[in-house]
Amino acid sequence: MTMSNKTKGFLNLGRVLRAGLLCVPALALVACGGGGGGGGATTTTASTGGGSGGTAVGAVVITSSNAQAVAAEALAASTNTDAATAGTAFVTGVQVSGASGPDPMLLAKAARSLVTKPTTGPLASGVVTTQACTGGGSITADVTTSGSAALVAGDSFHFTASNCIEPINGTTSLVMNGSISITIVSGTFDPAATTYPKSVTMRIVSNNFSITSGSENEVFNGDLTVALTETSATTGSITVSANSLSSTVGTHSVTLTNYSVQETETSTGSTLSVSGTVQTSNSRLASTPVTYTITTITPLAVSSTGSVTAGAIKVTGSGSSLLLTVTATDTFSLKVDTNGDGTYDSTSTVTRSQLAAQL
């Protein structure tokens, strides 16, 4: 049996899937958080969602002490440059290395590696196949398709990895375990087609999908819906939404709920609008898990080189908030309202590097 055209098309989907997943800026936001220090903020007693073991998790109290740490994490959730610039890869091939700290795009890299992995045999619809991974371990694929040469609604792909080792560049490999599923919700998409516009909506679900890269290990659980539209070879848009998406590194976790990202892309960069609730155990924000909400006041612009050049986001906590506004490339005005009266009590200037130091 030879590989079907649909299977070949799916295996070439890496470019598209990479774009969708990489446009989830806070997918593994926890990877950038961490270490002690920070504000020592308290939390409210009002429940804003279930925490570990059903314990209520309160909203963060934003203070002058933790404002930079809150702003840094919120900026990463909104415009992670690895996400924004690599997101344009689905139309331009642009990709920029991540900032300091562990790579928050491990899930995207793993998915890209899986869907672009060459097969060593037939991968037919309705047939569960297992094959060896490049560096060891195995990957099992369960594929259901309509038989069309392009991706169409109803097509589904399920991967289960068992210590699967795949290289992502000349020096780094990923070790993967657990499962990840992709379902085509709507649209028809042929990555090789040069007729525009073309679009597809995909739902991606991870189930205890763990990824190890060097000393870093993350475990992902949750849902993600990605709507991709290419309007030309160099322009397009992506809408990403998640009901609940979690990532864990060690004991540090983050969960996104009611999360939405709308992004437009060109060869020169991305423009993003983000909203949602973040629950995080980042100890720089508070001594216990806390939540906060993100609202885009002005769409955020990220250049193809990864610089944040325009936009503003508001972070709302418990009776407090902050406003982070781009005033120059990678330079921001940070305003803090510590008592929720609508008046900002302090204003300071912070740079991208200063915020990065809080991650």
Residue pairs with C-beta under 8 A, 6 or more apart in sequence:
1 122
1 124
2 122
3 119
3 122
3 123
4 123
4 124
4 125
4 145
4 147
5 149
6 125
6 145
6 146
6 147
6 148
6 149
6 150
6 151
6 155
7 119
7 122
7 123
7 124
7 143
7 145
9 149
9 150
9 151
9 190
9 191
9 192
10 115
10 143
10 145
10 151
10 155
10 157
11 115
11 116
11 117
11 118
11 119
11 123
12 116
12 191
12 192
13 115
13 151
13 191
14 112
14 113
14 115
14 116
15 89
15 90
15 191
16 90
16 189
16 191
16 200
16 228
17 111
17 112
17 115
17 182
17 202
17 204
18 86
18 89
18 90
18 108
18 111
18 112
19 86
19 87
19 88
19 89
19 90
19 91
19 228
19 238
20 90
20 202
20 204
20 224
20 226
20 228
20 238
20 240
21 27
21 105
21 107
21 108
21 111
21 112
21 204
21 224
21 226
22 82
22 83
22 86
22 87
22 89
22 105
22 108
23 83
23 84
23 87
23 226
23 238
23 240
23 261
23 263
24 83
24 108
24 224
24 240
24 242
24 245
24 261
25 76
25 77
25 78
25 79
25 80
25 83
25 84
25 104
25 261
25 272
25 274
26 76
26 77
26 78
26 80
26 104
26 254
26 256
26 259
26 278
27 83
27 104
27 105
27 107
27 108
27 220
27 224
27 245
27 247
27 256
28 102
28 104
28 105
28 106
28 107
28 218
28 220
28 247
28 249
28 254
29 73
29 76
29 77
29 80
29 104
29 247
29 254
29 278
29 280
30 218
30 247
30 248
30 249
30 252
30 253
30 254
30 280
30 281
30 282
31 101
31 102
31 103
31 104
31 106
31 216
31 218
31 247
31 249
32 73
32 76
32 80
32 99
32 101
32 102
32 104
32 359
33 73
33 252
33 254
33 280
33 281
33 282
33 283
33 284
33 285
33 359
34 101
34 252
34 282
34 283
34 284
34 359
35 283
35 284
36 283
36 284
37 283
37 284
38 65
38 66
38 69
38 283
38 284
38 285
38 358
39 63
39 65
39 66
39 67
39 69
39 284
39 285
39 286
40 65
40 66
40 286
40 287
41 60
41 61
41 62
41 63
41 65
41 66
41 285
41 286
41 287
41 290
42 61
42 286
43 57
43 58
43 59
43 60
43 61
43 286
43 288
43 290
43 318
44 58
44 59
44 61
44 318
44 319
45 56
45 58
46 56
46 58
46 59
46 318
47 56
47 57
47 58
48 56
48 57
48 58
48 59
48 277
48 279
48 291
49 56
49 57
49 257
49 277
49 279
49 291
50 56
50 57
51 57
51 279
51 289
52 289
57 279
57 288
57 289
57 290
57 291
58 290
58 291
58 318
59 290
59 291
59 292
59 316
59 317
59 318
60 66
60 70
60 285
60 286
60 290
60 291
60 292
60 317
60 318
60 320
61 286
61 317
61 318
61 319
61 320
62 70
62 292
62 315
62 317
62 320
62 321
62 322
62 336
62 337
62 338
63 320
63 336
63 338
64 336
64 338
64 345
64 346
66 284
66 285
66 286
67 322
67 334
67 336
68 334
68 350
68 354
68 355
68 358
69 282
69 284
69 285
69 358
70 285
70 292
70 315
70 317
70 322
71 315
71 322
71 324
71 332
71 334
71 350
71 355
71 358
72 355
72 356
72 358
72 359
73 278
73 280
73 282
73 284
73 285
73 358
73 359
74 278
74 292
74 294
74 313
74 315
74 322
74 324
75 308
75 313
75 324
75 355
76 104
76 359
77 256
77 274
77 278
77 294
78 272
78 274
78 294
78 296
78 300
78 313
79 272
79 274
79 300
79 302
79 308
79 311
80 98
80 104
80 105
81 96
81 98
81 99
81 302
81 306
81 307
81 308
82 96
82 97
82 98
82 99
82 103
82 104
82 105
82 306
83 104
83 105
84 263
84 269
84 270
84 272
84 302
84 306
85 94
85 95
85 96
85 269
85 270
85 302
85 303
85 304
85 305
85 306
86 94
86 95
86 96
86 105
86 108
87 238
87 263
87 265
87 270
88 94
88 265
88 266
88 267
88 269
88 270
88 304
89 95
90 228
90 230
90 236
90 238
90 265
91 230
91 232
91 233
91 234
91 235
91 236
91 265
91 267
92 234
92 265
92 266
92 267
92 304
94 267
94 304
96 304
96 305
96 306
98 104
98 105
99 306
99 356
99 359
100 356
100 359
101 356
101 359
102 216
102 249
103 109
103 213
103 216
106 174
106 211
106 213
106 216
106 218
107 206
107 209
107 211
107 218
107 220
107 247
109 168
109 174
109 211
109 213
110 166
110 174
110 176
110 180
110 209
110 211
111 180
111 182
111 204
112 168
113 166
113 167
113 168
113 174
113 176
114 139
114 159
114 161
114 164
114 166
114 176
114 180
115 157
115 182
117 133
117 134
117 139
117 166
119 129
119 131
120 131
120 132
121 129
121 131
122 129
123 129
123 141
123 143
124 143
125 143
125 144
125 145
125 147
126 143
126 144
127 143
128 140
128 141
128 142
129 140
129 141
130 138
130 139
130 140
130 141
131 138
131 139
131 141
132 138
133 139
133 161
133 164
133 165
133 166
134 165
134 166
134 167
135 165
135 166
135 167
135 173
136 163
136 164
136 165
137 161
137 162
137 163
137 164
137 165
137 175
137 176
138 161
138 162
138 163
138 164
139 159
139 160
139 161
139 162
139 164
139 176
140 159
140 160
140 161
140 162
141 157
141 158
141 159
142 157
142 158
142 160
143 156
143 157
143 158
144 154
144 155
144 156
144 157
145 152
145 155
145 156
146 152
146 154
146 155
148 188
149 190
150 188
150 189
150 190
150 193
151 184
151 187
151 188
151 189
151 190
151 200
152 184
152 187
152 188
153 184
153 185
153 186
153 187
153 188
154 184
155 183
155 184
156 181
156 182
156 183
156 184
157 181
157 182
157 183
158 179
158 180
158 181
158 182
159 179
159 180
159 181
160 178
160 179
161 176
161 177
161 178
161 179
161 180
161 209
162 177
163 175
163 176
163 177
164 175
164 176
164 177
165 173
165 174
165 175
165 176
166 173
166 174
166 176
167 173
167 174
168 174
172 213
172 214
173 213
174 211
174 212
174 213
175 211
175 212
175 213
176 209
176 210
176 211
176 212
177 208
177 209
177 210
178 206
178 207
178 208
178 209
178 210
178 219
179 206
179 207
179 208
179 209
180 204
180 205
180 206
180 207
180 209
181 204
181 205
181 206
181 207
182 202
182 203
182 204
183 202
183 203
183 205
184 200
184 201
184 202
185 201
185 202
185 203
185 225
186 200
186 201
187 198
187 199
187 200
187 201
188 198
188 200
189 198
189 199
189 200
189 228
190 198
194 233
196 230
196 231
196 232
196 233
197 229
197 230
197 231
198 229
198 230
199 227
199 228
199 229
199 230
200 227
200 228
201 225
201 226
201 227
201 228
202 225
202 226
202 227
202 228
203 223
203 224
203 225
203 226
204 223
204 224
204 225
204 226
205 222
205 223
205 224
206 220
206 221
206 222
206 224
207 221
208 219
208 220
208 221
209 219
209 220
209 221
210 217
210 218
210 219
210 220
211 217
211 218
211 220
216 249
217 249
217 250
218 247
218 248
218 249
219 247
219 248
220 245
220 246
220 247
220 248
221 245
221 246
222 242
222 243
222 244
222 245
222 246
222 255
222 256
223 242
223 243
223 244
223 245
224 240
224 241
224 242
224 245
225 240
225 241
225 242
226 238
226 239
226 240
227 238
227 239
227 240
228 236
228 237
228 238
229 236
229 237
229 238
230 236
231 237
234 266
234 267
235 264
235 265
235 266
235 267
236 264
236 265
237 262
237 263
237 264
237 265
238 261
238 262
238 263
238 265
239 260
239 261
239 262
239 263
240 259
240 260
240 261
240 263
241 259
241 260
241 261
242 256
242 257
242 259
242 276
243 257
243 258
244 255
244 256
244 257
245 255
245 256
245 259
246 253
246 254
246 255
246 256
247 253
247 254
251 281
252 281
252 282
252 283
253 280
253 281
253 289
254 278
254 279
254 280
254 281
254 282
255 278
255 279
255 280
256 276
256 277
256 278
256 279
257 276
257 277
257 279
258 275
258 276
258 277
259 274
259 275
259 276
259 277
260 274
260 275
260 276
261 272
261 273
261 274
262 272
262 273
262 274
263 270
263 271
263 272
263 273
264 270
264 271
267 304
268 303
268 304
269 301
269 302
269 303
269 304
269 309
270 301
270 302
271 299
271 300
271 301
271 302
272 296
272 299
272 300
272 301
272 302
272 311
273 296
273 299
273 300
274 294
274 296
274 300
274 313
275 293
275 294
275 295
275 296
276 293
276 294
277 291
277 292
277 293
277 294
278 291
278 292
278 293
278 294
279 289
279 290
279 291
280 289
280 290
280 291
280 292
281 288
281 289
284 358
290 317
292 315
292 316
292 317
293 315
293 316
294 313
294 314
294 315
295 313
295 314
295 316
296 311
296 312
296 313
297 311
297 312
297 313
297 314
297 323
297 325
298 310
298 311
298 312
298 325
299 310
299 311
300 308
300 310
300 311
300 312
300 313
300 326
301 308
301 309
301 310
301 311
301 326
302 308
302 309
303 309
307 329
307 330
307 352
308 326
308 329
308 330
308 332
308 352
309 326
309 329
310 326
311 325
311 326
312 323
312 324
312 325
312 326
313 323
313 324
314 321
314 322
314 323
314 324
315 321
315 322
315 324
319 339
319 340
320 336
320 337
320 338
320 339
320 340
321 336
321 337
321 340
322 334
322 335
322 336
322 337
323 333
323 334
323 335
323 337
323 344
324 332
324 333
324 334
324 335
325 332
325 333
325 335
326 332
327 333
327 349
330 351
330 352
330 353
331 349
331 350
331 351
331 352
332 349
332 350
332 351
332 352
332 355
333 347
333 348
333 349
334 347
334 348
334 349
334 350
335 344
335 346
335 347
336 344
336 345
336 346
336 347
337 343
337 344
337 345
338 345
338 346
339 345
